[in-house]
Amino acid sequence: MTQNIPPIADVNGALNDVKEHLALVSDRQIALLLDIEKQNVAAWRANGEVPANRACQIEMLTEGRITWRDLCPRLVRDTVEIWRAL
């Protein structure tokens, strides 16, 4: 049984929560914190997925309020499927 991937809106909401928690006003500020280009954050929003390494950094920056699970729905789905198959 395949778990549904949360809609892109869920990842966008999580990224908005990151901004709120860290008192940021733009995606550019998220990018600056992670030392990346702002286009990367825009791509995450468009794709509905944050790379796992960046999601872990964000989880640490937000002191666990926004977790990698919130930011990496495909990774969560794939991991669940692997565990179910074992």
N, C-alpha and C positions, 0 to 999 in steps of 0.2 A: 504494500500500500504506500503510495507516494504522498508525502506531506505537502500541503500547499505552500508555495512560497509567498510570504507576505507581499503585498503590493508595494510598488516603488514609494508610494505615499508614506508607508511605515518607516522606510529608511530616511526619507526626507524629514519626517517628523522627528526621528531620532537625532538627525543632524541639527534641526532647529532646537531641540532640547539641549544639545551640546552648547550651542551659542547662548541659550538662556542661562544654563548652569555656570558658564564661564564669563558671563556678562559681555559677550561679543555681539557686534551688530552686523557682521558680514561674514560670508564664506571666506573672503580674503583673509580675515583674521584667523580662521581655523587653519588655513593654508600656512600662514606665517608661523603659527605655533608648531606646526609639524614640519616646517622648513621644506615646503613643496610649493608648486605653482597653483594658483587659484583654479586653473582649468581642471586640475585633478579632482577638486571638490565638486566642480560642476559635472564632471564625468560620473562621479559616484552617485550624484543625484539622478542623473539621466539613466544610469544602469541599475539603480536600486541596490547597489552593493558597494561596500567599502572593503578595500584589501585587508586581509586578516591582520597583517602587521600594523597597519594604521589604526584598525579598530581596537587593537590591544593598547596602542598608545593613547587613543581617545579614552578608553576605559580607565586607564591610569590617571589621565589628566582630569577626568570628571569624578575621580575617587569612587569609581564603580557605579555611579548613578546611571550612566549610559554604558551598556555592556557590549562586548563584541557580538553577542547574540542578536542584539538590536540592530547592529550595523551590517551583519553578514548572514542574511537569511538563507542564501543558497548553501553556504558552508554548514549551517545548522541542519538544513534539510538533508544534505548529502551525508553528514555524520550520522544522523538518525537512521537513514536508510542502510548505511554500512553496519551499524550496530544491530539493526533488526535482522540483517542477513546472516549474522554470526550464529 
